[in-house]
Amino acid sequence: MAKIVLENIDSNVIEKLEELAIQHGRSLQEELKHILEQATQTEISNIVDYKETVMQVQEMFAGRTFRDSAELLREDRER
């Protein structure tokens, strides 16, 4: 298991983390592990959500062709 050392953490941050740990019935180390696990799970979940959204949009526009936007801009300027 990896070991992480954090230095120069503001004392207010540490106090708040200790308060959270007490509220959740955990040690400071357990609370920090929990926070890091939650952060990574949220990130992974967000990536999955984004990928699903991209796939839905790709399916929605599958088989369609679109004109070059430069061509559309030229037409617009000529009006």
MODELLER restraints for C-alpha pairs under 7 A, 6 or more apart:
rsr = mdl.restraints
at = mdl.atoms
rsr.add(forms.Gaussian(group=physical.xy_distance, feature=features.Distance(at['CA:17:A'], at['CA:28:A']), mean=6.89, stdev=0.5))
rsr.add(forms.Gaussian(group=physical.xy_distance, feature=features.Distance(at['CA:18:A'], at['CA:28:A']), mean=5.68, stdev=0.5))
rsr.add(forms.Gaussian(group=physical.xy_distance, feature=features.Distance(at['CA:21:A'], at['CA:27:A']), mean=5.72, stdev=0.5))
rsr.add(forms.Gaussian(group=physical.xy_distance, feature=features.Distance(at['CA:21:A'], at['CA:28:A']), mean=5.51, stdev=0.5))
rsr.add(forms.Gaussian(group=physical.xy_distance, feature=features.Distance(at['CA:21:A'], at['CA:31:A']), mean=5.26, stdev=0.5))
